[in-house]
């Protein structure tokens, strides 16, 4: 900045001034502008997606919060506007939105194989962990140490979901309209048990009609305007042109759809050839192919459907076993819908899918088959629909409904947090005793997240140890 004396037209004006000294340093100097990140290699991205697969705890809300923190805030691989634009599309789809979001960003960075690797690594660690835990569960029954660890982790998961709802809400709820949409969605699902697809449709219609009457209200895009100022330029920024591989063509859409259907048909055909139409693995493949298309709203929205088919119709496992599997799914990394891997393992073991002499391999194959047919549609949806979504970037007619849907999802996530809290704090129902130790762990975890910004893994580790200590002390 030019000093007043230097700006004077009189060359002698500065002679009467005090001798010039060093320029004063502002007390609060603005930070130097951050440079745009360098291009990300496939190997670097592979290592990140692998790490994410092992730390993606907390259900979809926690997983999305982790990806936002890592990819938008810290690494700046993608801007917040582009991140939320992709997330809004994934929330419209059946299937696990966090896994689909990872697939989308991987595809945007490194084409088709980048998307496949990102989506697969989001699931595979959870599959291996659940196969191992399911074997322990079936083979050794009730393990006190494992039960103690789970006892501490469940309250921490409740705090994680609540914290993620707060983080997403602070970005999405930027005016009274968005707050009202979030409140209405919460009341709809909490008080009236409204199906999640109906909530999504209602919010989308409000956004679409509202954008025509009050465009300034719905142009916020979940607080996108603050992204660049807060985090600096991103590798895939708001104004970054769509890469050639992400541009919509009918030929690309047809190729992905044909390949996806052919892969499904080949897998089903191999199971039919090996076991026939009535074989356990074939029945699992057919049932979870249907379940994958109705998983709007995440794992808890589809659990009644899975319970009815797996427990009542096919009798692959019992009701209490299903509840135990849900606990395992809650406390392992990966999508919550990975509880289906537990269903596949127990069903493959108990139905002797590969014979009585190969119970473990029958269970492991059952878990693998169920996982494959549950997640195959998600890859097809992203790789086929991603180019169309990129073409709508920045168009209010498309982004306004999705902004409203993001606000509605905040209310749904708050309901999920209350659902967790109810089952954790009153494990035997409202008529049962209040679980004070779980409440203490949940409160400590909430303070650690909101006040001290503790990371996910340290939080879960400390909570698990606290739960183990409490169960050992309470043991008669």
N, C-alpha and C positions, 0 to 999 in steps of 0.2 A: 504494500500500500504506500502511495507517494506521500511524503511528509509535507506540511504546509509550506515550510521554507523552500523546499525544492520546487514547489509548484509556483513560487512567486515569480512574476515577470521581471523583477528588479534584481540583477545579478548581485548587487551589493547588500541586498536586504538581509541576507543571512550573516553579514559581518558583525552586526551588532548583537548577535545572539550568543549564548554560551557555547563554548567549544563543543563540537559534535562528539558524542560518545557512542557506545554500542547501542544499537536499536533495542528498545525495551521488548521483552518477551511477554506476550499476553499471558495473563494468569490462567486462562482456560483456552489453550490453543486447540483449534479443531483438529481431529485426528486426520492423518494422511489418508487420502482416498485409497480404497482397497483395489488391487488389480483383479482383473477377471481371471478365474482359475485356468490352469493349463488343461488341455484335452486329457481325458481320463483313458488310460489304456485298458484293454480287456482284462489283463491280469490284475490290475488294481481293483477294477470293479468286481472281479470274481472273488477276490479276498474280502472285499466289503460285504458282498451278498452272503458269503459263507459265515462271516462273523455275525451278520444280522440274524441268520437262521438259528444261532445259538443264544442270542440275547433278546429275541422278540417275545418277551413275556408281557402279560397284562391284557391279553385279548386284543381285539382290533383297535380299540381306542389307544391302548398303550403302545401297540406296534406302530400305529400311524404317528403317534407323538415321537417315538424313537426315530423314525425315518425323517420326520420334519426337522428334528434337532440335528441329525447327522447330515442330511442331504441338502437342506435349505439353509440352516443357520451356520453349521460348522464347515462343511466341505464346499458348499455353494455349487453343487452340480446342477441344480435346477432352481429357478426362482419360485417364490411362494405362489405367485399367480398361476404359473404353469403346474405347480404341484397340486394346488387345490382344484384346478380345472380337471386334471386327471383323476383326482380323488372323487370328485362329484360324479364323473362317469362311472367309476367303479362301484359307487354306492347305488347306482341304478341297476346294477347287474345282480343276478343270483350268484351266490358264491361268496367266499371270503374276500372282502374289499381290500384288506391290507396286503394279502398275497397278490391280488390282482394289481394293486398299485405298484408293488415291487416289480412285477412283470412289465407293467407299462413303462416305468422309468428305465428299466434295463433294456427294453426294446427301443426306446427313444435314443438311448446312448449308443447301443451297439447292435442295432438291427434285430432280426429274428432270434439269433442264437443268444444275444444279450438278454432278451426277454425270457427265453426258455431257461437259461441258467439262473437268472434272478428269481424267477418263480419257483423253480425246482429246489434251489438251495434254501428258500424260505420254508419248504415243507420237509425236506429229507432229514435234517437233524431231529425234528420232532418225531418223524416216523421211526427212526432207529431208537430213540429214547423210549417211545411208547411201546415198541416191541419188547425192549428189555424190561421195562416196568410191568408190562402185562404178563410176561413170563414169571417175574417174581411174584406177582399177585396170584396167578393161577397155581404156581408150583409150591409156594410157601405160605399162602393164605395171609392172615393178618400179621403184618410185621410191625411191632411197636415203634421201632425207630422211624420207619417210613411214615407211619401214622402221625408221629410227633412232628416230623418235618412238615407234613401237609397241614397240620393244625396251626402252625405259625405262618405258613405261606398264604392261606386263604384270606386272613384279614389284610395282609399286605396287598393282595390282588385287588381287594375292594378299594383300598386307598389309591392304587394306581389308576383304576378306572375313573374314580372321582377326579383325580388330578388331571387326567387326560381330557375329561369333559370340560374342566376349567380352561385348559390351554386352548382347546378348539373353540370354546365359547367366546373367549376374549378376542379371537380373530373374526368369528362369524357374526356375533350379535352386536352389530354396530349401530343399531337404531331400534326404535320401539316396535317397528314391524317385525324385525327379526326376533326380538325377544318374545313377541306375541306368538309367532310361529313355533318357537321352541316350547313355550308354555303349553300351547294347544296340543302339540305332539306328545308332550309328557302326559297331559291329562287323558288324551285319547288312548295311549297304550297302558297307562297305569290304572285308570278308573274303568275304562270300557273295553280293555283287551283288544283294541283295534289291530287288525293285521298290519304288519309293517309295510307291505306293498301299498295298502290303502293310504297310509300316512305319507309315503313317498309320492304317490299320485296326487294327493290333496295339496301337499306343499309345492309340487311342481306346477300345478294349475294356478295356485295363488301367485307364484313367481311369474308365470307366463302372462296372466291377465294383468297383474300389478305392474309389470314392466311397461305395458302399453299406456297405463294411466299415470303412474308415478315412476318414470324410468330412473330418476335420481336415487330412489330408495333401493332398487334392486341392482344397481350398477356397481355396488360395493364389492361383490364377489368374495364375501367373507373376509374383508379387510385386506384385499390384495394390494391396495395402494401404498401400504406402509412397508411392503416387503423390501423394496430396493433400498429405501433409506435405512432400514434396520440392519441389513445383512451384507450389503454391497453387491456388486454385479455378479451374476451367476454365469456358469458355463452355458446353460440353456436358459437364457433370460427372457423377459417379457417380449422383447423385440427381436429375439433370435429367429431367423427364418426357419420354417419347417424343413428338416433335412429331406433329401430326395426319397429315402426309403420310407418316410412317414407320410408321404403324400398319397391321397386316395386315388385308387384306380380300380375299375371293376375287375380287371384281370387278377389283381392281388387278392381282392375279396373272394373271388371264385376259387383261387388256388388254396387259400387257407381253409375255406369251408369244405372243399372236397377232400383235402388231406386230413382234416379233423374227423370227418365222418368215416373215411376209409380206415383211419387208425382205430377208431372205436369198433368198427365192424370186424376188423382183423382180430382184435383182442377178444371180442365176444365169440367169434368163430373158433378161436383156439380153445377157449374154455368149453364150448359146446362139444367140440371134437374130443376133448379129453374126458369130460364128465357127463355130457348130455345136458338137456335143458333143465332137468331137475337137480343137477349137482349143486352142492352148497356154494361153491365159488361162482358158478354161473348165476345162481339166484342172487348172490351178493352183487355181482356186476350189474344185473338188470335193475335191482332195487335202488342202488346208489346212483345209477345213471339218472333215474327219475328224481331222486332226492336232490341231486346237484342242480336241477333246474327250478327248484322251489325254495332254495336257501336264501330268500330275501330276508335281510335283517340279521344275518349272521347265525351262529350256532344255536343260540337260544330260541330264535324264531322257528327253526326247523326241528328242534329236539322232540316236540310232540309227534311229528311225523315219523322220525327215526325210531322213537320209542314204540310207536304202534306197529311199525313194520318189523323191527328187529326183535322185540320182546314178545308181542302178542301174536303176530302173524307167523313169522318164521321160527320163533323161539331159539334164536342163536344165543341168547343170554337171558338172565333173569332181571327183574326190576331192580333189586338191590345191586346187582353187578353193574347195571347201567349207571346208577348213581355213583358208584365207585369209579367207573370210567370217566365220568364227568369231572370228578375231583382230579384225576390224573391229567385230563386235558387242560384243566385250569392252571395247573402248576408246572406245565412243561412249555418250552418255547414253541412258537408256531401258532397257526390259527386255532381258535377254540373248536372249530369243526373237526379238528384232528381226533376228537373223541371217537369218530367213526373208525379210526385205526384200531382202537381198543375193541370196538364191537367186532371188527373183522378178525382180530386175533382170537378173542374168546370164542367166537362162533366157529372159526376154523379148527380150533383145538377141541371144543366139545362135540362138534359134529364129525370129527376125525376126517377132515377134508382130504388128507393124503394117507389115511389109514391109521390104525392104532399104534404102529411102530414109528410114526413120524409126526407126533403131535405138535412139537415145536415148529417144524417146518410147515405143517398145515396151518398153524396159527399165523406164522410170519407171512406166508403166502396170502392168507386171507386178509391181513392188514394191508399188504401191498396192493392187492386187487381192489379193495375198497378205496384206498387212497388214489389210485390211478383213475378210477371211474368218477370219483368225486371232483377231482381237480382238472381233468381233461377239458371240460367245457370252459373253465376259466381262461385257459390259454387260448382257446379258439376265440372267445369273446374279445380278448385284448388284441391279439394279433390281427383279427379281422376288422374290429371296430375302431382300433386306435387311429388309423388315418382319417376316418370320418370325424373323430373327436378333435384331432389337430386342426382340421379344416374349419371348425367352429370357434377356434380360439379368438376371444375378443368380441364375439358377436353377442349383443345383449339378448337377442331372442333365444339364444341357447344358454347363456351363462346366468340369466336372471332366474329361471326355474331351478337351476342347480345351486345357486346361492340360497334360495329358499329351502331347498332340500338339505343343505348343510346345516342351516339353522334348526330344521326339524330333527336332524340326527342328534344334535346336542341334547334335546329333550329325551330322546330314546336312550342315549348313553347314561344320562342321569337316572333314568328308570332302571337300567342295568346295574348301576352302582347300588341302588336301593335293594334290588333283587339279591345281589351278593351279600349286602349288609344284613338283610333279614335272615338268610340261611346261615350266616356266620355267627350272628349275635343271638339268634334264637334257633339253634340247630334242631330242637324238638318241637318247633312251632310256637305260636304266641302263648299257648298254655304252659309251655315248658319254662325252665329257668333261664334267666339271662346269663350269657357267657361273659363274665367280667374279664377273664384273661384275654379272650379274643378281642374284646373292646379296647383293652389297654394296648395290645399290639397294633390294632387298626389306628388308634389315636396317635401312637408314636410314629407309625409309618406315614400318616397324613402330615404330621408336623415335619418329619424329615424331608418329605417331598416339597411341601409348600414353603417352608421356612429355610431349610438348609440345602435344597436342590440336590439331594442325595441321588446317586445313580440307581438304575434298576437292579443290577446284579448285587451291589452291596446291600441294598434294601432287602431283597429277597433272601440273601444269605443270612443277614442278621435276624430277620423274622423267622426263618426256618430254625435257626439255633435257639431262639427264644421259645418257639413252640415245642421243640424237643426237650428243653430244660423244664418247661412247665409240665409237660406230660409225664416226665420221669419223676418230678417232685410230687405230682398228684397221684402217682401210681400207688395203690395200697401195698 
